Amino acid sequence: MSDAAASLASLAAEQSSLIARSRDYLRAARERGVDVAMHPECYLSGWSNVRGNARLLCLAGQRGARLKLGARRVKDALNVMRQGGQRVIGDAPADQYDDLVVTWCRASDFAEDGTYRDRYFRTSSRDTPRTLWFAIALDEPGHGRRDPNVRVFARGAGEPALSPAMLAGEVLRGPRKRGDGRVPWLSGIVTHAENLVVAVSATLHAGQFRRVILPYEAQPFQHAVYRAVKRIAPQVRTLGYLHSALPPVPADLSYRPGAPELLLVHGSAQRDILERLLGWPREAMRTIPSLRYRADDTNSLARFIFLPMDFSDSASIVGEFRTFLAAAPAGSLAPLTVRNHPVMRESKRHLQLERQLGDLLAQYADRFSESPDAEPLSVFIGATAAIVEALERGVSVVHICSQPLTEAHTPEVWRGFEVKRFGRFLFRYRLRDRGSYISFGAGDGLFEQYIREGELR
């Protein structure tokens, strides 16, 4: 076995071990009385800068992880200040809808006429008149016109972004409310979940819903909402839709109390990972065509170097990409263009990295050709679900990681992936059988067909 193959096999073994340790950690925490549905350190994300990510790195034995966990705990406590002044915008009667969808929104998701377009389910408020959309604002959605079947959970007009009074109140009330140790007594994540449960519960009490549906990411607030639904209206069916590709090390998606009764997954291979590694019962899942990823999407993922929203070390990114280009035969690659992250177009760090990668493309210009024999590929930096989408669309992928343990794909977890490791942070992927991880949706009315009607058959 070559050194690269041995290194890849070692990484795969580490990832499998980490997933197993994560499930053991959740099992032990539950036996100690910890609320594993809501506790921030049970949301074992490999990609998000939250408390649970630091806990995952502790389980991996990574150097400095405990210091990172301490810092994340402080940040989570201070984030209580961000939970003040939020309210529900929109008060149309809730008793005329069959379904309640709890999702996210941005200001750009609303048209001038009040239509809301949901990016996770790829449908709109106008196309789903029997559905009430309860959207959590990720930015400032404004207070303009809204369709009557849309409610927005957002900070009220004039409310400050940070509320020291909110933090002071939680410091005083937290030990009494949460002193049993099931969740931290001071946590922005927990406070956010509790505030959402209050708002969603008021909507549930006023409605006659048959289903409550979320674009599922196993976040603590989602488990809190599902549990509130079953407490208030046990007859209501709880559904989750796995709207994206699983993370490379999907410890955050381990099955636990608070999970939806039925999880809709848009790929049989993703369903296999959930059952094989994460404890999901087969009967709790159903495979459907993707609502989010469509066969006729025209946004090409080929021939680009995609910059991430955040990165830590530009020198290692440039060095790894140089290693890849230096090893490539002349004329073997289709031309590449650097694409900056859309929200980082003014970032000096991103612009500098864009220039450095552009210089490398010019330096190794002989590697590129428009010949039909030149392979179209894309280069992804950091953790992103777009890697799986690109592979499913027939694009070969080069991946530059900053944290291979949680960001790289290995064939032991991702069956059907062909993986080669070229350096410490550099990987190349191909997919043997397209359609296994994402079954692209086609046509109109998929939300109605597969969520409102299909789950009842």
N, C-alpha and C positions, 0 to 999 in steps of 0.2 A: 504494500500500500504506500502510495506517495505521501510526502509530508502534508500536501494540501488536502488529500483525501482523509488522512488521519486527523488533521485539524478539524475538518468538517464533521467527521464521525464523533469526535470529542465534544464539539459544540452541540450536536444533536442529542448526545447522551445527557449533557448538562440541561438542555431545555426540557427533555422528558422528565428528568429528575426534579426540576423546578416545578413543573406542573403537578407532579405527584406530591411534592412537599406542600404546595399551595392548598391542595385539597385536604391534606392532613391537618394543615394549620386551621382551615375553616372548620373541620370536624372537631378539633380540640377546642377551638374558641366557642363553638356552639355548646359543647359539653360543660364549659365553664360558665355558661349563662350569657355569653356575649350575643348580642343581636346581630348575627352575621348578614342579615338583609340590609341593615342600616349603618353599621359601624364603618366609618371611613377607611379604617385599615383592613377591612375585609373586601374592599373594592380594589382588587390586586391588579391594577392597570399596568401594563408594560409600556404604555405610550404617553400617558398624561402625567403632568407634574403635580400629583396629588399625594396625600398621605399614604394611600394604598400602594402607590408605586414605590415609595421608599421602603414600605414593609416588604414588598416583593423582593427588592434588592437585598434586604436583610436576610430573607429566606435563602437567597442565592449566595450568601456569605460574602457579598461584595465589600471591599474595603471602603470605609467612609459612609456606609449606608446608615449606620445608627445616628451619626451626626446629621445626615440629610433628613432622617426621620424626625429628629428633634426640631430642625428648622421648619419642616413641613407642618408639624403640629402647631408651632407658633403662628405660622402663616394662616393655617385653617382657623385658629382661634380669632385672629384679627379680622378674618373675613366675615365674621359675624356682623361687622359694621356695614357690610355691603347688602345685608338682608333687610334693611329698614325701608319703610315707605312704599312697599310693594302692594299693589291692589289689582283687582280684576277690572278690566276695561271692557264694557259690553254687558248688557243686562237683559237681553231678549229672553222670553220664556224658554225654559229648558225642557218642557214636557212634550215637545212636538218632535223629538229626535229619537232614532233607534240606537245611534252609536255616539260615543264620546271618544274623541281622539285627543290625547295629551301629548303635545309635540313641542317643537321649538320654532321660533320665527325671527326674521330680521326685517328691518324696514323695507328692504328691497323686495320682500315677498308679497307686498301689497301693491295692487294697481290703483290708479287714481279713482276708479269707480268702486273701490272697496273690496274687490275680489282678493282673496288670499290664495296663494299658490304654495302648496306644501312640497318642499324639495325631497322629502324622504319617501313619501308615497306617490309623488308625481301626479297629483290631482289637485283640484281647486275647490273652493267653497261653493262655487256655482255648479260644479259637476256633481256635488254630493249634498243635495238638499236635505237628506234625512240624517246628516251627520253634524254634530256640534264640535267645532274645532276649538280646543283650549290650548293656546299657543304661549309658551314661555319665551319672553323677549330676550334675545341675546345681545341686542343693542337698544337704541332709542327708537321705538317704532312710531313715535308720534301719537297723536290723538285725533287723527283724521277719520274719514269715512271707513266703516267696516261693514261687510255683509252681516246680516242678522245672525247667521250661524257661526260667528267667530267671536271668541272671547280671548283677550290678551292679558297675560299676567306680567305686569311691568311696574316699574317705579312710577309713582304718580308725578304729575307735572309739578315742578318746583321742589321736589324732594331731593335732598343732597345724595350724592353717590356714596358717601361714607357717613354713617351715623354713630358717633361715639355713644350717644344715649342708648342705642340698641345694644352695643357691647356692654355698657354698664348694667343694663337691665338683665342681660343674660348672665353676667357675673353674679348678680344677686339671686336670680331665679333658677339658674342652671343646676346647682347642687340639689335643690329640692325636687326639680322635675326629673333629673336624670342621675340621681345619686346612687342608683343600684349597680352601676358599672356596665350596663348593657350597651350603652353608647357613651362617648365622651360628653362630659357635662358642658363643655365649651367648644363648639365646633360650628363653623359656617356651613359645612355640608349638612350637618344634622338640622340646623335651624332652617336652612333652605328647604329641606325635605318636609319639616313640620309645617312651615308656612304654606307650602304647596298643598299639603294634605288638607289643611283647613279650607283653602280656596276650592279645591276640587270636591271636597266633601259637600260644601254648600251647593255646588252644581248637581251633585249626585242626588241629594235630598230633594231637589226641585224637579228632577227628571224621571223619565220612565225608560231608562236605557236597557238595551239587551246585551250590548257589548261595550267594553272599555278597551281601547287599543292604544299602544304606545310603540314608537320606533325604538326597539329595545337595545340598550347598551349595558344593562345590569348595573346602572348607577343607583346609589342608595335611594334617591328620591323616587325612582321608578318602583322599586320594591315597596316603598312606603305607600305609594298610590295604589298599587295592586292590593295590598293588605287592607287599606281603607275601603276599597270597593267591596271586598268579600265580607267585611265587618258591617257595612251599611246596607248592602244589597247582595246577599249571598247568591241569589239567582242570576246575577249578571255575569256573563262570561268574560274572563280577562284574556286578552290576546297580546302577543308581542310580535313585531316584525323585525327580523335581523336585517336592517336596511343596508348594511355595508358588509365588506369582507371581514372575517375574524382577524384580530391582531395575530402577528407571528407566534407569540406565546400567549394564548388566550385565557390566562388564569382568571381574569376578571369575569369570564362567562361561566364559571363553575356553577353547577345547579345548586340551588339553595332555597330555603323558605323565602317567600315573597316573589318567586318567579311566576311568570304568567302560566295560566292553565294550558295554553297552546302557543307554541312558538312557530311562526312561519319563517321558513328559511329558503333562500333562492338558489340553493345548490346542494346536490346530494353529498358532495365531498365535505362541505361545511357541516352538514348534518352528521356525517360520520365522525368528524372531530368532536363535536358536541357530545355524541353518545360514547365514543371510544375513550376519550380522555377527560371529559368534564362532567360525566355522571348524569347527563340528561336522559330520561326515559324515552325510548323510541316513540311511545304512544303520545308523548307530550310535544311532538314536533310534526310538522308537515312541510313538504317541499313544494314550492310554487314557482312560477316564473317571476323574475325580478320586477318589482314595481318601480324601482329607482333607476336601474340600468336597462336601457332599451336597445334593441337590435339596430334601430335606425338612428341612433345618436351620431352626429357628424363631428363631434369634437375629437380629433385624432390624438392618440397618445403616443404615436410613433415619431421618432426623429427629434426628440427633445431631451435636454438635461433639465430636470425639474428641481428648482431650488425649494427647500422647505421653508416653513414659516419661521423656524428657529434652528440654529445650529451652534455648536460650542467651539469647534476647532476647524477653521477654514484651511489651515495648513495640511491637516490630515486628509481633508476632502480633495484638495488639489493634488497631493502626493499620490493618493490611491487612484485618482483618475489618470494621472500620468503613467502609473504602473500599467493600467489597462491599455492605454493607447500604445505604449512602448511595445507591448507583447502582441498587438494586433498586426496581422499581415497587411502589406500595402494594398489599398483598394478593396479591402474586405468589408468595410462598413459604409452604410448610407450616411449622408451628411447629417450633422446634428446642429441644433440651435439651442442656446441657453434660454430658458423661460423662468423668469423671476416669479416668486410667489405674488399673487395679485394684491395682497394687502401690505407688501413690503417693497413697493416700487420706489419709495423715498428713503429706504434704509441704506445708510452708507456702507454697512457691513455687507449687505446683500449685493449692492452695486459693485463693491470691490471684488467679491467672490465671482460675480458675473464676468467682470473684466479678466480675472485670472484664468477662469475656465475658457473664455474666448481666446486668450493668448495661447493656451494649450492646443485648442482646435487649430489655430493657425500654424503652430509649431509642428503638429503632426498631420498636416493637411493631406499628405500622401496616403494616409490610412483610409481616406474617404473617396467614394466614387458613386456616380449615378448609374453604374452598371446594374443590370437586373440580378447579377450574382452577388451584389453587395447587400449585406443583411440589414434590414431596418430594425433598429432597436431604440430603446429609450433608457436614460440614466435617471434613477431616482435616488435622492439623498435623504436619509433619515427614514422614519416610520411613516408609511402611508398605505391606505387601502387601495390606492390607484395601481399599485404593483399587480395585484390580482386581476383587476379589470384589464390592464394592459395585456397581461398574459392570455386572458380569455379572448381578447380581440386579436390574437395572433402576433403580438409584438414580443420580441425577445427583450429581456430586462437585465440591465446592469444595476446593481444596488450597492451604494456606499453607505455603510452604517457608522454610527458613532458608538452604539451599544449592541454588538452582535447577539449577545445572549437574549435580549428582548426584541430586537428589531429584525434579525435575519430569519429567513424561512429555511427550514431543513426538511428533507424528505421523510423523516420519521414522524413528524407532526403532519406535514403537508404531503400526503401520498399523491403521487402523480407529478410532483415537481421534480425536474432535473436540475440539480444544484451543483455548481462548481465554485470552489473558493480559491481566489487568486492572491489574497493577502489577508491581513488581520481584519480589515474592515470592508473588503471588496468581494462581492458575490455576483454570480451570473445565473439567471433562471430561465428555464423553458418549461412549458406545460405539455405533457404528453397527450392528454385527452381534454380538448376544449369542451366547455359546457358542463363540466363537473363541479366547478366552484361557483360559477354564475350562469344560470340559465336566463339569458336575456329576454326580457318581456317584449311583446309586440302587440300593436293595436291599442285601441282606446278602451276605457272602462275597466281597467284591470283592478282598481281598488274595489269597485262594486262587485266584480266577478269573483275575486279570490278572497276578499276579506268580509264584505257584507253578506255575500251569499255562499261562497265556496266552503267556508269553515263549518257551515251548518249541515252540509250534505253527508 
